[in-house]
């Protein structure tokens, strides 16, 4: 769902589920001249909080370290980047996507 949303909005998905010792990045995509690292959080209800709230300080640290490793391993340290969160709310057979840009 998140990849479909991104592609429909002009992004080019270049990698999914990138794993490293430091952590995991759900989606890596290109948005014009920026490499965008995207954390995807899905909920069926908000009784335990909004999906974005799960990207706490600890999760952000792991994301940053994983992004740094990805950039280093691909020799992309001088590229423009940003870290986003995509919230997906599921309800029966429908879903809603909320894209939060530059979360960190």
LOKELO-755509 format. One record per atom (N, C-alpha, C, O): x, y, z. Coordinates in steps of 0.001 Angstrom, whole numbers, padded with zeros to 6 digits, always signed. Each point is the difference from the previous one (the first is absolute). Layout:
residues N
XYZ;...
END
This chain:
residues 104
+000817-001191+000000;-000817+001191+000000;+000864+001259+000000;-000269+000951-000734;+001310-000958+001568;+000864+001174+000089;+000762+000208-001306;+000123+001129-000473;+000386-002204-000107;+000734+000130-001268;-000925+000490-001110;+000377+000854-000803;-001567-001392+000767;-000979+000439-001008;-000289+001494+000167;-000034+000746-000979;-000171-000319+002220;-000248+001420+000282;+001169+000848-000497;-000207+001008-000676;+001440-001416+001010;+001184+000762-000404;+000115+000091-001518;+000225+001079-000547;-000378-002205-000125;+000109-000012-001462;-001080+000862-000642;+000255+000674-000998;-001456-000693+001562;-001085+000840-000519;+000268+001484+000214;-000625+000846-000640;+001554-000531+001540;+000342+001391+000292;+001379+000388-000538;+000611+000954+000480;-000129-001690-001468;+001209+000378-000711;+001314-000484+000580;+001059+000365-000511;-001088-001168+001550;+001228-000553+000577;+000420-001230-000795;-000823-000665-000629;+002114+000380+000670;+000508-001233-000589;+000545-000852+001142;+001000+000360+000620;-001635-001457-000348;+000449-000901+001068;+001260-000716-000495;-000014-000654-001043;+001106+000789+001811;+001254-000639-000423;+000383-001203+000865;+000809-000833-000408;-001392+000752+001595;+000303-001146+000864;-001084-000142+001066;-000577+000978+000475;+000325-002243-000119;-000967-000291+001064;+000662-000905+001021;+000799-000874-000336;-001154+001106+001600;+000472-000844+001100;+001527-000141+000033;+000533-001108+000071;+000149+002242-000124;+001457-000002+000112;+000367-000338+001438;-000430+000674+000936;+001234-001731-000768;+000402-000427+001335;+001505+000128+000176;+000786-000309-000895;-000420+000769+002069;+001401+000092+000396;+000066-000307+001486;-001028-000109+000669;+002219-000027-000169;+000169-000281+001431;-000636+001101+000847;-000492-000258+001098;+000506+001482-001616;-000506+001159+000735;-001526+000034+000072;-000559+000593+000923;-000119-001218-001879;-001457+000018-000030;-000528-000266-001394;+000697-000552-000851;-001935+000952+000632;-000664-000240-001280;-000667+001281-000473;-000480+000804+000799;+000460-000632-002117;-000727+001104-000622;-001052-000632-000897;+000320-000813-000867;-001581+001190+001078;-001091-000629-000745;+000066+000297-001493;-000073-000914-000822;+000212+002195+000471;+000023+000383-001417;+001052+001086-000212;+000136+000924+000802;+000596-001058-001889;+000923+001050-000434;-000466+000406-001392;-000139-000837-000893;-000097+002128+000724;-000553+000482-001271;+000672+001300-000414;+000646+000670+000805;-000811-000332-002065;+000484+001269-000522;-001187+000943-000186;-001019-000374-000580;+001162+001582+001072;-000987+001068-000207;+000764+001162-000619;+000643+000784+000699;-000723-000687-002002;+000785+000988-000751;+001478-000187+000300;+000575-001006-000414;+000059+001932+001116;+001449-000102+000253;+000316-000463+001421;+001140+000131+000447;-002133-000672+000273;+000218-000453+001380;-000161-001510+000114;-000873-000601-000626;+001736+000005+001441;-000196-001392+000395;-000854+000049+001260;+000356+000665+000972;-001475-001365-000991;-000935+000033+001116;-000021-001372+000666;-000221-001022-000650;+000454+001024+001950;-000039-001215+000812;-001329+000020+000744;-000301+000952+000720;-000490-002005-000896;-001377+000033+000476;-000274-001147+000961;+000234-001168-000310;-000729+001530+001468;-000470-000960+001008;-001507-000104-000175;-000693+001017-000023;+000184-002232-000101;-001431-000219-000201;-000583-000593+001278;+000507-000989+000528;-001571+001604-000044;-000695-000488+001192;-001480-000140-000329;-000617+000911-000552;+000059-002064+000898;-001395-000308-000321;-000785-000262+001273;+000499-000632+000931;-001725+001121-000900;-000889-000228+001144;-001424-000257-000495;-000426+000512-001036;-000289-001322+001812;-001424-000190-000274;-000849+000909+000870;-001174+000231-000290;+001777+000287+001367;-000678+001002+000835;+001081+000769+000760;+001176-000362-000041;-001581+001411+000723;+001001+000827+000686;-000087-000133+001524;+000418+000895+000734;-000961-002010-000273;-000119-000186+001448;+001372-000038+000679;+000110+000300+001189;+000928-000666-001934;+001360+000011+000550;+000813+001178-000529;+001226+000010+000116;-001888+000965-000687;+000672+001179-000523;+000093-000007-001516;-000283-001000-000661;+000683+002132+000138;+000176+000143-001446;+001220-000802-000442;+000929-000194+000783;-000925-000269-002017;+001155-000766-000487;+001319+000754+000133;+001015-000597+000361;-001013+001889-000645;+001237+000778+000050;+000596+000019+001409;+001211+000155+000155;-002041-000310+000859;+000494+000003+001375;+000898-001200+000303;+000751+000013+000975;-000830-001044-001810;+000866-001167+000169;+001429+000290-000461;+000916-000770+000287;-000730+001873-000994;+001339+000401-000431;+000568+000910+001085;+000157+001207-000178;+000138-001833+001294;+000486+000732+001174;+001489+000311-000136;+000612-000294-001027;-000044+000880+002054;+001409+000412-000025;+000922-001177-000278;+000949+000130-000774;-001208-001260+001382;+000829-001189-000209;-000072-000467-001451;+001027-000302-000607;-002239+000243+000048;-000181-000402-001398;+000683+000996-000930;+000596-000398-001001;-000676+001681+001318;+000641+001023-000815;+001517-000180-000025;+000627+000166-001046;-000035-000506+002194;+001448-000239+000058;+000402-001150-000908;+000990+000090-000727;-001767-001184+000771;+000286-001144-000856;-000164+000372-001470;+000807-000404-000838;-001842+001167+000525;-000211+000442-001380;+001188+000820-000498;+000506-000232-001098;-000071+001180+001903;+001108+000868-000399;+001265-000815-000237;+000696+000213-000992;-000394-001140+001890;+001200-000834-000165;-000102-000874-001256;+000990-000201-000704;-002178-000309+000433;-000196-000834-001185;+000108+000835-001269;+000585-000446-000988;-001143+001651+001006;+000116+000915-001139;+001479+000337-000246;+000467-000033-001139;+000250+000352+002199;+001428+000314-000137;+000762-001168-000623;+000844+000194-000874;-001150-001406+001330;+000665-001179-000556;-000352-000174-001476;+000878-000266-000821;-002151+000412+000482;-000440-000137-001390;+000744+000991-000889;+000526-000376-001047;-000481+001631+001459;+000664+001040-000785;+001491-000306-000158;+000552+000136-001092;+000093-000546+002174;+001425-000339-000035;+000242-001192-000931;+000911+000031-000827;-001724-001074+000964;+000221-001229-000770;-000263+000199-001493;+000490-000776-000821;-001250+001793+000465;-000315+000279-001407;+000768+001225-000532;-000224+000442-001127;+001124+000091+001951;+000777+001188-000356;-000924+001167-000394;+000201+000650-001026;-001205-000406+001857;-000995+001048-000264;-000016+001065+001092;-001014+000672+000190;+002116-000513+000525;+000025+000910+001155;-000321+001444-000338;-000418+000747+000885;+000597-000324-002127;-000218+001403-000363;-001363+000261-000638;-000233+001081-000540;-000652-002047+000597;-001332+000159-000598;-000966+000686+000964;+000183-000039+001217;-001207+000664-001779;-001073+000561+000812;-000873-001149+000473;-000366-000879-000781;+000034+000893+002071;-000832-001075+000550;-001072+000584+000912;+000064+001156+000420;-001052-002003-000131;-000944+000313+001064;-000586-001314+000507;+000040-001029-000674;-000582+001102+001880;-000617-001173+000621;-001468+000316+000231;-000345+000981+000658;-000517-001832-001212;-001448+000180+000085;-000636-001174+000735;+000613-001050+000188;-001849+001259+000216;-000831-001077+000541;-001278-000036-000812;-000595+001038-000293;+000182-002234-000064;-001304-000181-000626;-000858-000783+000970;+000327-001123+000384;-001435+001740+000005;-000985-000671+000849;-001067-000603-000915;-000483+000650-000927;+000130-001895+001205;-001092-000638-000730;-001051-000422+001013;+000272-000763+000927;-001473+001274-001127;-001137-000347+000847;-000888-000971-000770;-000506+000328-001073;+000320-001528+001628;-000830-001011-000634;-001366-000056+000678;-000094-000010+001228;-000951-000026-002032;-001358-000133+000525;-000819-000798-001000;-000314+000482-001088;-000025-001702+001465;-000710-000931-000876;+000759-000150-001302;+001164-000400+000020;-001781+000708-001155;+000679-000156-001284;+000571+001308-000528;+000354+000094-001175;-000264+000906+002026;+000503+001305-000408;+001264+000331+000790;+000282-000587+001045;+000460+001542-001580;+001172+000475+000727;+000225+001474-000298;-000423+000527-001028;+001105+000114+001965;+000344+001416-000149;+001495+000122+000228;+000550-000605+000920;+000104+001392-001765;+001438+000217+000104;+000248+001436+000461;-000571+000947-000540;+001422-000808+001537;+000428+001315+000467;+001526+000050-000105;+000705-000724+000703;-000209+001586-001588;+001433+000101-000246;+000557+001194+000761;-000366+001144-000268;+001252-001416+001216;+000617+001046+000818;+001442+000157-000458;+000820-000901+000178;-000519+002042-000765;+001328+000237-000553;+000949+000581+001033;-000400+000738+000900;+001658-001090-001054;+001094+000537+000833;-000294-000154+001496;-000028+000983+000740;-000186-002206-000316;-000334-000283+001396;+001185+000253+000937;-000181+000372+001159;+001365-000573-001668;+001210+000202+000821;+000785+001157-000586;+001057+000356+000522;
END
